[in-house]
Amino acid sequence: MQLKIQYYALMREQAGRSEETLDTSATTPTDLYGELVARYGFTLSREQLKVAVNGEFSDWSRPLAPGDAVVFIPPVAGG
Amino acid sequence: MRVRFTESAIDTQSARRELLDLGAGGYVSFEGWVRDHNEGLEVTRLEYEAFQELGEKEGERIIVEALLRFPVKHALCIHRLGSLALSDMAVWVGVSSAHRGEAFDACRFIIDEVKHRLPIWKKEHYRSGDSGWVNCERCAAAPAHSHTHEHA
């Protein structure tokens, strides 16, 4: 299925892009992050991240549906 | 939206006016500024970026929580994005209330929650020419090491 993925901060730099539409067999954010680590060599571990699906925080085990927008959230540093 | 992002200088005078209330006896504000050092490194400038869609939603939840916890009138937060120089204002929080005590408490609560919960990232540029994403790179470089230091 196709998913829309956005990258921010360190992950944007490591992926070399801020967004993409990806064909994937991943069915959860956990699976998807595993695929993306293999593709881009992200240095952050899954445990350091949060994930958002369609603009809201999500569980890592949430089943993904075609067209979902996924954003991985590196450790934050506002203020 | 009571938590906002802006690419230009934060207009505190206009933000302050939004807090005015005939029942308010005063207001408390906090300004976060870009400082010239962090964790022993000399900082020359910063870049901020945010996942704004989620940041505005989570920010609104923080404001709602603050208004439930503290009997204040109005609260607002504005966070700067993009490239910032030393002493630039990175974030502003303002709270108006009938009495000062709860305004201080609510302001403190909001800035603390904003720093911990909003999807905002800060890249520091150092005097050495190096740069790094705060809380991401040195932690990622040593995942086995347990970090107990406080990020300011």
gemmi code that builds the backbone of each chain (N, CA, C; Angstrom):
import gemmi

chains = {
    "A": [
        ("MET", (0.843, -1.197, 0.000), (0.000, 0.000, 0.000), (0.879, 1.248, 0.000)),
        ("GLN", (0.241, 2.368, -0.347), (0.993, 3.627, -0.374), (0.737, 4.428, 0.894)),
        ("LEU", (1.830, 4.946, 1.476), (1.738, 5.802, 2.656), (2.463, 7.093, 2.358)),
        ("LYS", (2.001, 8.172, 2.996), (2.676, 9.456, 2.876), (3.494, 9.667, 4.159)),
        ("ILE", (4.783, 9.909, 3.993), (5.647, 10.032, 5.162), (6.324, 11.399, 5.150)),
        ("GLN", (6.332, 12.041, 6.323), (7.028, 13.328, 6.467), (8.185, 13.148, 7.429)),
        ("TYR", (9.305, 13.833, 7.139), (10.489, 13.742, 7.982), (10.840, 15.118, 8.534)),
        ("TYR", (11.262, 15.131, 9.792), (11.665, 16.393, 10.420), (13.060, 16.264, 11.037)),
        ("ALA", (13.713, 17.421, 11.125), (14.949, 17.580, 11.905), (16.019, 16.583, 11.460)),
        ("LEU", (16.603, 15.871, 12.421), (17.686, 14.930, 12.106), (17.244, 13.891, 11.077)),
        ("MET", (15.995, 13.431, 11.189), (15.532, 12.403, 10.250), (15.359, 12.965, 8.844)),
        ("ARG", (14.982, 14.234, 8.741), (14.869, 14.876, 7.420), (16.245, 14.918, 6.751)),
        ("GLU", (17.245, 15.268, 7.551), (18.599, 15.339, 6.991), (19.114, 13.951, 6.605)),
        ("GLN", (18.840, 12.960, 7.458), (19.352, 11.614, 7.163), (18.619, 10.979, 5.980)),
        ("ALA", (17.332, 11.311, 5.812), (16.577, 10.771, 4.675), (16.860, 11.572, 3.397)),
        ("GLY", (17.350, 12.815, 3.571), (17.611, 13.661, 2.418), (16.339, 14.175, 1.759)),
        ("ARG", (15.251, 14.203, 2.497), (13.973, 14.685, 1.955), (13.044, 15.002, 3.119)),
        ("SER", (12.048, 15.845, 2.863), (11.124, 16.173, 3.947), (9.827, 15.392, 3.845)),
        ("GLU", (9.553, 14.824, 2.667), (8.379, 13.949, 2.572), (8.485, 13.063, 1.353)),
        ("GLU", (7.711, 12.014, 1.377), (7.657, 11.116, 0.220), (6.414, 10.248, 0.319)),
        ("THR", (6.015, 9.708, -0.827), (4.970, 8.694, -0.851), (5.661, 7.380, -1.131)),
        ("LEU", (5.379, 6.408, -0.279), (6.158, 5.179, -0.302), (5.231, 3.983, -0.494)),
        ("ASP", (5.662, 3.040, -1.346), (4.968, 1.762, -1.465), (5.587, 0.818, -0.467)),
        ("THR", (4.782, 0.290, 0.417), (5.354, -0.525, 1.481), (4.466, -1.714, 1.803)),
        ("SER", (5.097, -2.746, 2.362), (4.317, -3.883, 2.859), (4.150, -3.782, 4.374)),
        ("ALA", (4.705, -2.707, 4.979), (4.576, -2.527, 6.428), (3.113, -2.328, 6.799)),
        ("THR", (2.705, -2.947, 7.903), (1.299, -2.827, 8.316), (1.144, -2.010, 9.595)),
        ("THR", (2.260, -1.709, 10.270), (2.211, -0.888, 11.488), (3.360, 0.119, 11.433)),
        ("PRO", (3.296, 1.186, 12.250), (4.417, 2.122, 12.324), (5.730, 1.439, 12.727)),
        ("THR", (5.660, 0.429, 13.600), (6.883, -0.296, 13.983), (7.534, -0.934, 12.760)),
        ("ASP", (6.745, -1.650, 11.967), (7.281, -2.280, 10.748), (7.844, -1.228, 9.803)),
        ("LEU", (7.097, -0.145, 9.649), (7.504, 0.900, 8.713), (8.836, 1.513, 9.155)),
        ("TYR", (8.992, 1.769, 10.456), (10.257, 2.356, 10.906), (11.417, 1.396, 10.632)),
        ("GLY", (11.173, 0.101, 10.838), (12.212, -0.889, 10.529), (12.645, -0.817, 9.066)),
        ("GLU", (11.671, -0.704, 8.174), (11.982, -0.587, 6.737), (12.803, 0.666, 6.448)),
        ("LEU", (12.406, 1.765, 7.099), (13.060, 3.047, 6.810), (14.472, 3.105, 7.395)),
        ("VAL", (14.685, 2.431, 8.515), (16.043, 2.362, 9.073), (16.946, 1.630, 8.087)),
        ("ALA", (16.435, 0.554, 7.507), (17.221, -0.201, 6.537), (17.515, 0.659, 5.301)),
        ("ARG", (16.564, 1.490, 4.903), (16.715, 2.300, 3.706), (17.614, 3.519, 3.923)),
        ("TYR", (17.424, 4.214, 5.044), (18.110, 5.502, 5.237), (19.179, 5.489, 6.336)),
        ("GLY", (19.242, 4.408, 7.103), (20.243, 4.363, 8.169), (19.973, 5.340, 9.303)),
        ("PHE", (18.709, 5.559, 9.625), (18.394, 6.448, 10.755), (19.122, 5.981, 12.011)),
        ("THR", (19.684, 6.953, 12.751), (20.468, 6.592, 13.936), (19.627, 6.553, 15.208)),
        ("LEU", (18.432, 7.145, 15.169), (17.591, 7.139, 16.371), (16.913, 5.778, 16.500)),
        ("SER", (16.887, 5.271, 17.732), (16.206, 3.992, 17.934), (14.702, 4.245, 18.029)),
        ("ARG", (13.936, 3.226, 17.756), (12.475, 3.317, 17.800), (12.012, 3.817, 19.167)),
        ("GLU", (12.740, 3.403, 20.214), (12.364, 3.769, 21.587), (12.530, 5.274, 21.842)),
        ("GLN", (13.355, 5.942, 21.033), (13.551, 7.388, 21.219), (12.470, 8.218, 20.534)),
        ("LEU", (11.653, 7.574, 19.708), (10.703, 8.311, 18.864), (9.282, 8.180, 19.381)),
        ("LYS", (8.445, 9.135, 18.942), (7.005, 8.946, 18.982), (6.543, 8.896, 17.526)),
        ("VAL", (5.299, 8.510, 17.332), (4.805, 8.464, 15.965), (3.421, 9.096, 15.917)),
        ("ALA", (3.164, 9.793, 14.811), (1.840, 10.371, 14.570), (1.294, 9.802, 13.263)),
        ("VAL", (-0.002, 9.502, 13.266), (-0.677, 9.057, 12.044), (-1.850, 10.007, 11.800)),
        ("ASN", (-1.896, 10.553, 10.588), (-2.961, 11.496, 10.206), (-3.093, 12.645, 11.206)),
        ("GLY", (-1.938, 13.164, 11.642), (-1.939, 14.384, 12.459), (-2.232, 14.188, 13.928)),
        ("GLU", (-2.240, 12.936, 14.410), (-2.427, 12.692, 15.846), (-1.436, 11.640, 16.332)),
        ("PHE", (-1.001, 11.771, 17.601), (-0.139, 10.751, 18.178), (-0.804, 9.388, 18.039)),
        ("SER", (0.008, 8.376, 17.811), (-0.531, 7.040, 17.548), (0.271, 5.979, 18.300)),
        ("ASP", (-0.360, 4.835, 18.502), (0.348, 3.632, 18.963), (1.262, 3.129, 17.859)),
        ("TRP", (2.332, 2.472, 18.284), (3.248, 1.868, 17.300), (2.633, 0.633, 16.642)),
        ("SER", (1.595, 0.068, 17.260), (1.015, -1.166, 16.724), (-0.274, -0.894, 15.941)),
        ("ARG", (-0.630, 0.373, 15.780), (-1.858, 0.709, 15.048), (-1.776, 0.178, 13.611)),
        ("PRO", (-2.813, -0.498, 13.136), (-2.794, -0.953, 11.743), (-2.848, 0.250, 10.789)),
        ("LEU", (-1.959, 0.266, 9.826), (-1.936, 1.380, 8.862), (-2.860, 1.069, 7.696)),
        ("ALA", (-3.465, 2.114, 7.145), (-4.365, 1.965, 6.000), (-3.780, 2.738, 4.818)),
        ("PRO", (-4.121, 2.320, 3.591), (-3.599, 3.021, 2.407), (-3.903, 4.519, 2.498)),
        ("GLY", (-2.910, 5.328, 2.177), (-3.096, 6.776, 2.175), (-2.812, 7.436, 3.512)),
        ("ASP", (-2.570, 6.653, 4.561), (-2.264, 7.258, 5.868), (-1.008, 8.129, 5.771)),
        ("ALA", (-1.024, 9.216, 6.554), (0.132, 10.112, 6.645), (0.852, 9.808, 7.957)),
        ("VAL", (2.113, 9.410, 7.846), (2.876, 8.976, 9.029), (4.022, 9.951, 9.258)),
        ("VAL", (4.188, 10.362, 10.516), (5.310, 11.229, 10.893), (5.995, 10.621, 12.104)),
        ("PHE", (7.288, 10.375, 11.999), (8.066, 9.942, 13.155), (8.599, 11.189, 13.855)),
        ("ILE", (8.528, 11.168, 15.181), (8.833, 12.368, 15.962), (10.082, 12.135, 16.805)),
        ("PRO", (11.210, 12.701, 16.388), (12.459, 12.568, 17.165), (12.316, 13.285, 18.509)),
        ("PRO", (13.258, 13.049, 19.444), (13.215, 13.751, 20.730), (13.083, 15.259, 20.517)),
        ("VAL", (12.142, 15.873, 21.223), (11.800, 17.272, 20.969), (12.698, 18.208, 21.777)),
        ("ALA", (12.751, 19.470, 21.342), (13.607, 20.448, 22.021), (13.063, 21.852, 21.792)),
        ("GLY", (11.774, 22.049, 22.114), (11.211, 23.390, 21.977), (11.667, 24.290, 23.109)),
        ("GLY", (11.327, 25.574, 22.974), (11.626, 26.541, 24.031), (13.037, 27.081, 23.957)),
    ],
    "B": [
        ("MET", (-6.316, 29.463, 17.560), (-5.311, 28.628, 18.231), (-4.559, 29.432, 19.287)),
        ("ARG", (-4.414, 28.843, 20.471), (-3.742, 29.563, 21.549), (-2.277, 29.163, 21.692)),
        ("VAL", (-1.814, 28.242, 20.824), (-0.378, 28.020, 20.674), (-0.091, 28.148, 19.189)),
        ("ARG", (0.804, 29.066, 18.848), (1.031, 29.419, 17.442), (2.511, 29.366, 17.110)),
        ("PHE", (2.769, 29.266, 15.814), (4.148, 29.296, 15.326), (4.299, 30.475, 14.391)),
        ("THR", (5.492, 31.072, 14.394), (5.733, 32.197, 13.491), (7.165, 32.159, 12.981)),
        ("GLU", (7.314, 32.557, 11.718), (8.644, 32.619, 11.109), (9.288, 33.981, 11.337)),
        ("SER", (8.498, 34.948, 11.848), (9.077, 36.281, 12.067), (9.092, 36.600, 13.556)),
        ("ALA", (9.708, 37.737, 13.904), (9.877, 38.103, 15.311), (8.533, 38.080, 16.030)),
        ("ILE", (8.528, 37.586, 17.266), (7.289, 37.483, 18.036), (6.848, 38.883, 18.466)),
        ("ASP", (5.595, 39.229, 18.149), (5.057, 40.543, 18.496), (4.391, 40.437, 19.876)),
        ("THR", (5.162, 40.709, 20.924), (4.646, 40.508, 22.280), (3.578, 41.541, 22.635)),
        ("GLN", (3.660, 42.739, 22.043), (2.675, 43.771, 22.373), (1.290, 43.383, 21.885)),
        ("SER", (1.248, 42.843, 20.669), (-0.055, 42.453, 20.150), (-0.551, 41.185, 20.853)),
        ("ALA", (0.353, 40.268, 21.205), (-0.038, 39.054, 21.928), (-0.590, 39.422, 23.312)),
        ("ARG", (0.073, 40.350, 23.967), (-0.341, 40.785, 25.305), (-1.774, 41.340, 25.289)),
        ("ARG", (-2.098, 42.069, 24.207), (-3.443, 42.659, 24.115), (-4.530, 41.590, 24.095)),
        ("GLU", (-4.202, 40.411, 23.573), (-5.201, 39.337, 23.526), (-5.530, 38.794, 24.911)),
        ("LEU", (-4.700, 39.130, 25.902), (-4.904, 38.605, 27.256), (-5.717, 39.550, 28.125)),
        ("LEU", (-5.953, 40.772, 27.614), (-6.653, 41.780, 28.421), (-8.031, 41.275, 28.817)),
        ("ASP", (-8.411, 41.587, 30.051), (-9.696, 41.124, 30.590), (-10.046, 42.049, 31.743)),
        ("LEU", (-11.286, 42.505, 31.780), (-11.662, 43.451, 32.842), (-11.533, 42.826, 34.228)),
        ("GLY", (-11.594, 41.505, 34.293), (-11.470, 40.821, 35.584), (-10.041, 40.477, 35.953)),
        ("ALA", (-9.086, 40.811, 35.070), (-7.682, 40.447, 35.334), (-6.979, 41.565, 36.094)),
        ("GLY", (-6.211, 41.169, 37.108), (-5.445, 42.144, 37.870), (-4.009, 42.238, 37.426)),
        ("GLY", (-3.659, 41.451, 36.440), (-2.291, 41.512, 35.936), (-2.002, 40.338, 35.026)),
        ("TYR", (-0.789, 40.314, 34.495), (-0.407, 39.176, 33.662), (1.069, 38.868, 33.868)),
        ("VAL", (1.402, 37.590, 33.643), (2.780, 37.115, 33.759), (3.191, 36.618, 32.390)),
        ("SER", (4.417, 36.961, 31.977), (4.897, 36.401, 30.712), (6.274, 35.796, 30.908)),
        ("PHE", (6.600, 34.850, 30.029), (7.933, 34.269, 29.990), (8.451, 34.415, 28.570)),
        ("GLU", (9.696, 34.868, 28.435), (10.355, 34.918, 27.135), (11.547, 33.973, 27.166)),
        ("GLY", (11.613, 33.062, 26.221), (12.803, 32.224, 26.070), (13.705, 32.847, 25.015)),
        ("TRP", (14.987, 33.043, 25.341), (15.946, 33.692, 24.433), (17.027, 32.715, 23.998)),
        ("VAL", (17.606, 32.996, 22.849), (18.716, 32.172, 22.355), (19.973, 32.538, 23.132)),
        ("ARG", (20.553, 31.533, 23.781), (21.735, 31.811, 24.617), (22.986, 31.296, 23.931)),
        ("ASP", (24.143, 31.832, 24.364), (25.390, 31.604, 23.619), (26.140, 30.335, 24.014)),
        ("HIS", (25.512, 29.486, 24.832), (26.195, 28.235, 25.186), (25.163, 27.181, 25.541)),
        ("ASN", (25.544, 25.935, 25.356), (24.708, 24.817, 25.800), (25.599, 23.610, 26.010)),
        ("GLU", (25.499, 23.026, 27.188), (26.261, 21.824, 27.528), (27.728, 21.964, 27.159)),
        ("GLY", (28.299, 23.113, 27.544), (29.743, 23.305, 27.388), (30.182, 23.742, 25.999)),
        ("LEU", (29.245, 23.914, 25.062), (29.620, 24.321, 23.712), (29.160, 25.752, 23.459)),
        ("GLU", (29.977, 26.492, 22.691), (29.649, 27.877, 22.344), (28.691, 27.880, 21.164)),
        ("VAL", (27.509, 28.424, 21.379), (26.473, 28.430, 20.348), (26.504, 29.776, 19.625)),
        ("THR", (26.397, 29.746, 18.284), (26.412, 30.996, 17.520), (25.038, 31.337, 16.927)),
        ("ARG", (24.220, 30.336, 16.656), (22.848, 30.574, 16.197), (22.058, 29.276, 16.282)),
        ("LEU", (20.753, 29.391, 16.107), (19.859, 28.229, 16.211), (18.919, 28.158, 15.032)),
        ("GLU", (18.459, 26.959, 14.735), (17.353, 26.801, 13.804), (16.277, 25.973, 14.493)),
        ("TYR", (15.024, 26.428, 14.366), (13.903, 25.668, 14.903), (13.026, 25.188, 13.765)),
        ("GLU", (12.536, 23.966, 13.885), (11.462, 23.542, 12.982), (10.416, 22.791, 13.797)),
        ("ALA", (9.202, 22.725, 13.266), (8.092, 22.113, 14.006), (7.171, 21.360, 13.060)),
        ("PHE", (6.542, 20.346, 13.591), (5.429, 19.670, 12.925), (4.200, 20.456, 13.388)),
        ("GLN", (3.857, 21.475, 12.582), (2.923, 22.497, 13.075), (1.514, 21.961, 13.299)),
        ("GLU", (1.042, 21.093, 12.422), (-0.327, 20.585, 12.536), (-0.543, 19.934, 13.906)),
        ("LEU", (0.389, 19.057, 14.291), (0.277, 18.385, 15.584), (0.640, 19.336, 16.728)),
        ("GLY", (1.605, 20.220, 16.475), (2.027, 21.166, 17.512), (0.894, 22.086, 17.958)),
        ("GLU", (0.088, 22.529, 17.008), (-1.036, 23.399, 17.372), (-2.084, 22.635, 18.172)),
        ("LYS", (-2.330, 21.389, 17.785), (-3.330, 20.587, 18.512), (-2.861, 20.258, 19.926)),
        ("GLU", (-1.614, 19.789, 20.031), (-1.083, 19.429, 21.352), (-0.948, 20.695, 22.209)),
        ("GLY", (-0.580, 21.805, 21.569), (-0.475, 23.076, 22.286), (-1.808, 23.516, 22.855)),
        ("GLU", (-2.863, 23.379, 22.065), (-4.201, 23.744, 22.546), (-4.581, 22.878, 23.743)),
        ("ARG", (-4.192, 21.600, 23.704), (-4.476, 20.723, 24.860), (-3.740, 21.222, 26.113)),
        ("ILE", (-2.512, 21.713, 25.939), (-1.745, 22.244, 27.088), (-2.458, 23.460, 27.674)),
        ("ILE", (-2.949, 24.347, 26.809), (-3.646, 25.541, 27.293), (-4.928, 25.146, 28.040)),
        ("VAL", (-5.669, 24.203, 27.464), (-6.903, 23.750, 28.122), (-6.576, 23.165, 29.496)),
        ("GLU", (-5.517, 22.368, 29.583), (-5.109, 21.793, 30.876), (-4.746, 22.896, 31.871)),
        ("ALA", (-4.021, 23.909, 31.385), (-3.617, 25.010, 32.274), (-4.840, 25.747, 32.813)),
        ("LEU", (-5.824, 25.972, 31.950), (-7.024, 26.708, 32.381), (-7.870, 25.877, 33.354)),
        ("LEU", (-7.775, 24.555, 33.258), (-8.490, 23.693, 34.208), (-7.780, 23.639, 35.554)),
        ("ARG", (-6.429, 23.626, 35.504), (-5.644, 23.484, 36.746), (-5.554, 24.769, 37.540)),
        ("PHE", (-5.502, 25.904, 36.835), (-5.267, 27.187, 37.506), (-6.391, 28.149, 37.147)),
        ("PRO", (-6.890, 28.901, 38.132), (-8.012, 29.816, 37.851), (-7.529, 31.111, 37.202)),
        ("VAL", (-7.093, 30.994, 35.939), (-6.586, 32.164, 35.222), (-7.573, 32.558, 34.119)),
        ("LYS", (-7.392, 33.757, 33.574), (-8.341, 34.258, 32.569), (-8.012, 33.769, 31.166)),
        ("HIS", (-6.805, 34.088, 30.717), (-6.420, 33.764, 29.344), (-4.961, 33.328, 29.315)),
        ("ALA", (-4.625, 32.507, 28.325), (-3.239, 32.063, 28.172), (-2.938, 31.905, 26.687)),
        ("LEU", (-1.692, 32.190, 26.338), (-1.283, 32.189, 24.936), (0.205, 31.846, 24.875)),
        ("CYS", (0.595, 31.139, 23.816), (2.016, 30.824, 23.623), (2.351, 30.980, 22.141)),
        ("ILE", (3.484, 31.613, 21.861), (3.931, 31.767, 20.472), (5.373, 31.266, 20.387)),
        ("HIS", (5.633, 30.372, 19.446), (6.983, 29.820, 19.281), (7.531, 30.218, 17.918)),
        ("ARG", (8.742, 30.700, 17.933), (9.413, 31.122, 16.701), (9.971, 29.900, 15.971)),
        ("LEU", (9.966, 29.959, 14.637), (10.597, 28.924, 13.814), (11.583, 29.566, 12.856)),
        ("GLY", (12.468, 28.749, 12.292), (13.447, 29.254, 11.340), (14.772, 29.534, 12.012)),
        ("SER", (15.550, 30.443, 11.399), (16.905, 30.712, 11.872), (16.895, 31.874, 12.866)),
        ("LEU", (17.490, 31.667, 14.045), (17.501, 32.690, 15.097), (18.935, 33.022, 15.501)),
        ("ALA", (19.145, 34.308, 15.815), (20.452, 34.773, 16.275), (20.469, 34.808, 17.806)),
        ("LEU", (21.654, 34.957, 18.365), (21.785, 35.081, 19.822), (20.888, 36.205, 20.317)),
        ("SER", (20.250, 35.976, 21.452), (19.349, 36.929, 22.115), (17.995, 37.094, 21.437)),
        ("ASP", (17.787, 36.481, 20.285), (16.438, 36.495, 19.696), (15.475, 35.763, 20.625)),
        ("MET", (14.200, 36.153, 20.558), (13.195, 35.484, 21.371), (12.697, 34.237, 20.651)),
        ("ALA", (12.840, 33.077, 21.301), (12.435, 31.810, 20.690), (11.001, 31.459, 21.041)),
        ("VAL", (10.577, 31.857, 22.235), (9.232, 31.480, 22.673), (8.707, 32.522, 23.646)),
        ("TRP", (7.409, 32.736, 23.599), (6.735, 33.662, 24.513), (5.489, 32.986, 25.069)),
        ("VAL", (5.309, 33.103, 26.377), (4.096, 32.609, 27.029), (3.511, 33.757, 27.835)),
        ("GLY", (2.208, 33.977, 27.750), (1.555, 35.016, 28.552), (0.290, 34.476, 29.192)),
        ("VAL", (0.055, 34.865, 30.444), (-1.128, 34.423, 31.184), (-1.687, 35.604, 31.967)),
        ("SER", (-2.983, 35.884, 31.830), (-3.612, 36.922, 32.649), (-4.531, 36.261, 33.668)),
        ("SER", (-4.650, 36.907, 34.839), (-5.529, 36.339, 35.866), (-5.910, 37.419, 36.872)),
        ("ALA", (-6.880, 37.087, 37.717), (-7.325, 38.030, 38.739), (-6.174, 38.322, 39.710)),
        ("HIS", (-5.439, 37.272, 40.095), (-4.373, 37.407, 41.087), (-3.078, 36.821, 40.551)),
        ("ARG", (-1.946, 37.315, 41.075), (-0.666, 36.990, 40.456), (-0.225, 35.545, 40.646)),
        ("GLY", (-0.561, 34.950, 41.802), (-0.020, 33.619, 42.113), (-0.317, 32.595, 41.036)),
        ("GLU", (-1.581, 32.512, 40.666), (-1.953, 31.501, 39.665), (-1.423, 31.846, 38.271)),
        ("ALA", (-1.203, 33.122, 38.013), (-0.634, 33.495, 36.711), (0.810, 32.986, 36.604)),
        ("PHE", (1.603, 33.142, 37.679), (2.965, 32.598, 37.688), (2.924, 31.078, 37.525)),
        ("ASP", (2.052, 30.418, 38.278), (1.983, 28.951, 38.240), (1.584, 28.454, 36.848)),
        ("ALA", (0.579, 29.087, 36.256), (0.101, 28.645, 34.945), (1.160, 28.895, 33.878)),
        ("CYS", (1.855, 30.020, 33.977), (2.894, 30.349, 32.996), (4.015, 29.304, 33.059)),
        ("ARG", (4.422, 28.960, 34.268), (5.460, 27.940, 34.461), (5.002, 26.589, 33.902)),
        ("PHE", (3.765, 26.235, 34.202), (3.208, 24.967, 33.712), (3.237, 24.930, 32.186)),
        ("ILE", (2.796, 26.000, 31.552), (2.711, 26.008, 30.084), (4.091, 25.898, 29.445)),
        ("ILE", (5.066, 26.672, 29.904), (6.385, 26.602, 29.253), (7.006, 25.227, 29.473)),
        ("ASP", (6.830, 24.645, 30.652), (7.385, 23.307, 30.904), (6.754, 22.269, 29.973)),
        ("GLU", (5.438, 22.321, 29.836), (4.751, 21.342, 28.983), (5.102, 21.555, 27.511)),
        ("VAL", (5.194, 22.808, 27.104), (5.562, 23.123, 25.713), (6.922, 22.505, 25.385)),
        ("LYS", (7.865, 22.648, 26.303), (9.214, 22.126, 26.042), (9.229, 20.609, 25.957)),
        ("HIS", (8.359, 19.960, 26.722), (8.386, 18.499, 26.751), (7.492, 17.852, 25.700)),
        ("ARG", (6.433, 18.535, 25.305), (5.399, 17.844, 24.517), (5.266, 18.291, 23.067)),
        ("LEU", (5.647, 19.514, 22.736), (5.385, 19.957, 21.364), (6.447, 19.431, 20.405)),
        ("PRO", (6.012, 19.012, 19.205), (6.970, 18.507, 18.214), (7.736, 19.655, 17.556)),
        ("ILE", (8.731, 20.132, 18.318), (9.604, 21.230, 17.879), (11.039, 20.738, 18.031)),
        ("TRP", (11.868, 21.060, 17.045), (13.268, 20.623, 17.094), (14.189, 21.815, 16.922)),
        ("LYS", (15.336, 21.704, 17.592), (16.292, 22.826, 17.642), (17.646, 22.332, 17.185)),
        ("LYS", (18.170, 22.991, 16.162), (19.527, 22.674, 15.712), (20.456, 23.785, 16.168)),
        ("GLU", (21.492, 23.412, 16.897), (22.465, 24.396, 17.368), (23.648, 24.441, 16.413)),
        ("HIS", (24.108, 25.655, 16.116), (25.342, 25.837, 15.357), (26.389, 26.351, 16.322)),
        ("TYR", (27.566, 25.721, 16.304), (28.598, 26.014, 17.300), (29.737, 26.828, 16.702)),
        ("ARG", (30.462, 27.501, 17.617), (31.640, 28.290, 17.239), (32.627, 27.436, 16.442)),
        ("SER", (32.728, 26.164, 16.801), (33.686, 25.250, 16.152), (33.339, 24.984, 14.685)),
        ("GLY", (32.125, 25.388, 14.251), (31.682, 25.078, 12.888), (30.786, 23.845, 12.849)),
        ("ASP", (30.771, 23.113, 13.951), (29.919, 21.938, 14.089), (28.459, 22.355, 14.281)),
        ("SER", (27.552, 21.405, 14.139), (26.153, 21.683, 14.465), (25.513, 20.393, 14.937)),
        ("GLY", (24.383, 20.507, 15.608), (23.717, 19.288, 16.071), (22.294, 19.545, 16.510)),
        ("TRP", (21.441, 18.519, 16.329), (20.045, 18.587, 16.770), (20.005, 18.248, 18.253)),
        ("VAL", (19.514, 19.172, 19.057), (19.508, 19.005, 20.505), (18.652, 17.800, 20.900)),
        ("ASN", (19.181, 16.987, 21.796), (18.524, 15.772, 22.326), (18.539, 14.611, 21.338)),
        ("CYS", (19.082, 14.819, 20.141), (19.041, 13.746, 19.136), (20.405, 13.150, 18.852)),
        ("GLU", (21.410, 13.995, 18.662), (22.632, 13.455, 18.076), (23.578, 12.863, 19.092)),
        ("ARG", (23.837, 13.594, 20.176), (24.769, 13.012, 21.136), (24.138, 11.818, 21.840)),
        ("CYS", (22.809, 11.882, 22.031), (22.123, 10.733, 22.634), (22.139, 9.551, 21.681)),
        ("ALA", (21.921, 9.843, 20.386), (21.884, 8.766, 19.403), (23.266, 8.137, 19.241)),
        ("ALA", (24.304, 8.954, 19.423), (25.669, 8.455, 19.230), (26.054, 7.476, 20.336)),
        ("ALA", (25.417, 7.576, 21.482), (25.779, 6.710, 22.609), (24.518, 6.125, 23.239)),
        ("PRO", (23.799, 5.269, 22.498), (22.499, 4.797, 22.981), (22.594, 3.975, 24.269)),
        ("ALA", (23.757, 3.342, 24.507), (23.867, 2.481, 25.688), (24.078, 3.304, 26.956)),
        ("HIS", (24.534, 4.544, 26.758), (24.849, 5.406, 27.889), (23.570, 6.010, 28.457)),
        ("SER", (23.412, 5.943, 29.751), (22.194, 6.491, 30.329), (22.393, 7.962, 30.665)),
        ("HIS", (21.495, 8.785, 30.135), (21.630, 10.226, 30.294), (20.803, 10.715, 31.486)),
        ("THR", (21.447, 11.371, 32.393), (20.691, 11.905, 33.522), (20.782, 13.430, 33.570)),
        ("HIS", (21.598, 14.013, 32.652), (21.710, 15.465, 32.686), (20.399, 16.107, 32.254)),
        ("GLU", (20.196, 17.298, 32.737), (18.968, 18.026, 32.402), (19.176, 18.864, 31.151)),
        ("HIS", (18.255, 18.716, 30.203), (18.288, 19.597, 29.026), (17.576, 20.885, 29.402)),
        ("ALA", (18.256, 22.026, 29.233), (17.722, 23.287, 29.741), (16.474, 23.716, 29.015)),
    ],
}
model = gemmi.Model(1)
for chain_id, residues in chains.items():
    chain = gemmi.Chain(chain_id)
    for i, (resn, *xyz) in enumerate(residues, 1):
        res = gemmi.Residue()
        res.name, res.seqid = resn, gemmi.SeqId(i, " ")
        for name, pos in zip(("N", "CA", "C"), xyz):
            atom = gemmi.Atom()
            atom.name, atom.element = name, gemmi.Element(name[0])
            atom.pos, atom.b_iso = gemmi.Position(*pos), 0.0
            res.add_atom(atom)
        chain.add_residue(res)
    model.add_chain(chain)
structure = gemmi.Structure()
structure.add_model(model)
structure.setup_entities()
